[in-house]
Amino acid sequence: MSTLLLEFWTEKHDFCIYAEAQDYEKEITLDGQAKEILSHFKTIYTILEEKHEKKVQELETAIQILSDLLLAPFTTQLKQCSLVRFVISEELIRCAFDLLLLEDSYLFLQRRVCYQIEEGYGEDEPAIELESALLIADLTADPEEACRSVSKLIPDAQYAQVESANIRMIREAAPEVDALIISAHGEIDADNDGGLYINEELLSAKVMEKVEAWVVYFDSCQQGANLAYVQALQEESDAQYYLAPIISNDAGDSSTKTMVWFFNGVKEHKDPIRGLYETRKRLFEYYHGQKRLNLVVSLNKAFAFRLFEFVDSDESEEE
């Protein structure tokens, strides 16, 4: 099966889509609909972020409207592909494209998905080896010690609780380890700027520029929508993948399961994209299927994490 690339951006009042697959190419402009589309995405984000359990119908309505507009034109290609690459412009960083519907089910439960902020070709069938790692845990964010559990999966792993850690430790390890894994508190503002904190000191985007890890994994609220981190990793670092939640996530519970299940998967099959796909499917089945939790709560727990792949941009290839 093939890969489908879907690129989304806005131009003034218009919402634009470019789709590309093996023998397929199409561009669509939704004239004058950018404001409405962004409003529906904001509704989805706010309901999941604030866990509005009584707004299931409002959530489902917004998802259906966006699915009809943005994914339905590519149903044939989506059904034929095994991987969807979303290329998004910066104003769309909080938009949950993989929560939209392919026919009657959420896309993230049916297809492997990754995000990019630059045009370019990634690795559709990655095979990475995690031989070394730095793991830092703030136990108020990681009360079930997921970081400690994951450290046992990686041969040369350095684990530290946050009281013994500092930004310098991260800066020194950044170019050396295969995985940088941090569980700590974080936040972003309305401009998608912010970060996570190590003993009340902000981990700056400047430090992220030094990262050369295969995988950067931040178990920290909203850091999957941290534009400064994502841009620094894409433009300046040699990192390959970045995973973090786009909304506020649990301290423990689903966040523990996400981290442990993801890294066990990567250890088994060496594919981070597949690892997150299988993990989120398993989380949704557990919380919505087995535990019978409210749909909003289940999605907050199962859908939160996003994976970015950093690619050689088309511009740099031309140079």
N, C-alpha and C positions, 0 to 999 in steps of 0.2 A: 504494500500500500504506500501511497505517496504522502508528501507533505503539502499542506496548504498554508500559504502565507497570506495573512490578512492585515493590511496596513490601514490605520485610521488616523485622520487629522482633521482640523477645522481650518477653513479659509473665510474669515469674516463671519458671515451669517450661515455659511454652508458647511455641511458635514460630508467629508470625502472618504471614500473607501477604494482601495486597490487590492485586487485578489490575484494571486498567481499560484498555479500548480504545474504539474508536469507538462501538459499540452494545453494549458488554459491561462488566459489572462483577461482581466476585466476591470474597468474603473467605473465607479458610480459616484455621482454627486447628488446629495439630497439637498436641494436648493432651499435655503432659508430655514433649515431644521436643526441647526447646531444648538441653539438655545434650548429647544424642547428636549433634544436628546440628552444634553448635559444635565438638564433638570431631572430627567428620569433616573439617570445614573446617580445623581446626588441623593435622590429618594432612596434608592437601593442601599447606598453606602451608609446613610444616616440610620436607616432601620437596622442594619446589621451591626453598626458600630454601637448604637445605643440599646440594642436588643429589645426593640419594641415588639413584644410578643403578641400584642393585639393588632398588629398591622400586617398580618400575613396576606390578606387580600390585596392591600395596597402594594406590597412587595411583589406579589405574583402578577398584578396588573402591569407594573412598571417593567418587569422582566419580559412579559409577553409582548408588550408594545415594542421594546427594543429588539427582541428576537425577530419579530416580523420585519422590522426595518433593516437590521444589520446582518443577520445570519440567514434568514429565509432565502434571500437571493442566491445563496451559495450552498443550498441544501445538498444538491447532487455532489458537489466537490467535497463537502464535509463528510458525507456518507462514504466516499471513496478513499479518504485519507486516514492515516493513523496518528498524525501529528499536526497540530495547528500552531503556527507561529504568529503571534500578535505583535505587530510593530506599531508602537503608539507614540504620539507626540506628547510633549511635556504636560500640556493642559489636561491630558486624559489619564494621568498617572493613577488616579483613584477609581477609574472606571472598571467595572467587573465584567469584562467581555466574556470570560469563560464561565460565568454564571448564567449566561443566556441559554436559550433552549435550542437543541437540535431535535426537531420534531417535539416530542413530549417530555424530554429529559434534559437535565442540565448538561451542558457541554463538558464540564470538568469531570463528570462521571463517565463520559463515553470516549474521550480522546485524551491522549497525552497533549499537554499544553505548555508552551513557554512564551515569555514576553521578551521583546527587544525594544531599545529606544533608538537604535540606528538600523538603517537598511543594511543588509549583508547576509551572508550565508553561515549558519551555525552548523553544529554537528548533530545530525538527526539520530544517529545511533552511537552515542558517546560510550566510551569505556575508560573509566578513570580508576586509579588506584589511590586510596587514601592511606598513606603510610605514616604521616605525621600530622599533628594538630596541636593547636592551643585552644583550650576550653576554659572559659571564665564563667562562674556562676554566682549570681546574687541570689541567695536562697530565699529572699522574699519574692523573687520572680520565678524561682526554680525550686519550690519547696519539696518536690519529690525527687530531686537530684537527677534529673534527666542527663545533665552534662556529665556527671560522674559515670552514669551507666554507659553513655556513648564513648567516653574516654577508654573504656575497656574493649571497644571494638577496633580501635586504631593502635597499631603497634607502638609507635613513638609519639605518645600523647602526653602533653603537659596539662594537668588540671589544677586550677586554682580557684578558691573562693574569692569573692570580690574584695574582701578585706585585705587579702594578700596581693592584690593585683593593682596595676596602674596603667596609664596610657602608654608609658614608655615600654612596658612589657609587650603591649600589642604592637607598637611601632617596630620593635626589634624582631618580633616573630613574623610580622606581616610578609616579608619577602622570603621566608624560610619554610613555612609549613604548607601542607597540602589542604588543610582545612582550618578555618578560623571560626570558632563557635562560641557565641556569647549569649547568655541568658541574663538580661538586665532590664531595668525600666527605661522607657523611652517615650518620646512624644514628637509630634510635628505640629506646625502652625498652619494657618489657612493657606500659606504659600508653599506648603509641603517642604518646609525647611525645619530642621531640628536635629535630633539624634538620640542615641542612647547614652546612659551615664555610668561611669565607673567611679564609685565613691564620690558622687556629686560633680565629677568632672566630665564635661561633654566630650565624647569621641567625635572629633571633627572629620569632615570630608577630606581634609588634607592628609590625615593618616590613612584613609582608605586608598589614596593614590599609590601607596607603597605595597599594596597587597599583591601577591603573586599566587595565591591559593587556587586550587581547583574549585573549592566551595567556600563561600562565606555564608554563614548561617546565623542570623540574629533572631533569637527568641525574645522579641521586644516590640511592644505595642506600636503599630502603624509604620514600622520602619520599611515595610515593603512599598510604601508610598513616599519614602524619603528621596526626593528628587536629587538633592545634593549628593547623597551616597551613591545613587544609581549612576549619575553623570560622572562622578569621580572614578567609579569602577570601570565604566565604559571607556572614558576618554584618556585616563592616565594610568590605570593599573593593568596588570596581566592576569587578573582574576578571570575565571571562566563562568562561574555561576554564583548568583546571589539569591538567597531565600530568606524571606521575612514576611510577617503578616501585614496586610494592607489596612487592617482594622485593629482595634484593641483585642488582645487575645488573653486566654486564661493564664493565671499563675498556677502551673501544674495542670492536672486533669488533661484536657485535650492537647495542651502544648507539650506535655510530657509524652503523650502517645505520638504526636506528630514527629517530634525529634527522634525518639527511639525507633519508631517504625520506619521513618525515612532513612536513617543511617544504617539500619539493618538491611534495608532493601538495597542501598548503594553498595554495601559490603558484598551482598549476594550477587548482584547483576551488573554493578559498576555504572549504572545509568541514572543520574540525578533526575532527569525528566520523568522517566518511568517511576522512579522512587516516589516523587511527589504525587503522581497520578494514582498509584496504588494506595498510597497513604490516605489521600483525601477520599477515595472511594470507601476504604475501610472505615474511616472516621464517620462518614455519613451513614453507612450501614449500621454502625454501632450506636450512634446517637439518635438517629431518626428511625432506623429500622428496629433495633433491639430495645433501646431505652425509651422509645416513643416520645422523645422530647418535642416540644414546639418547633415548627419548621424554622422560624427565625433563629432560635437558640441553636438548633442543629447546624444551620449554615454558618452561624458565627463560629462554631467550634470546628467544623469540617472544612470550610472553604477558605479560612482566613489567610493561609500562607500562599505566597506567589513566588514563582521562580523566574528570574531574569537570566538570559544567556547574553554574554558580551561577545560581540563579533567584530571582525575587521570590517569597517564600514565600506560601502561602495566607493565613497570619496577617496579613502586611503588606498583602496585597491587601484583606483585610476591613477593615483600619484606614483 
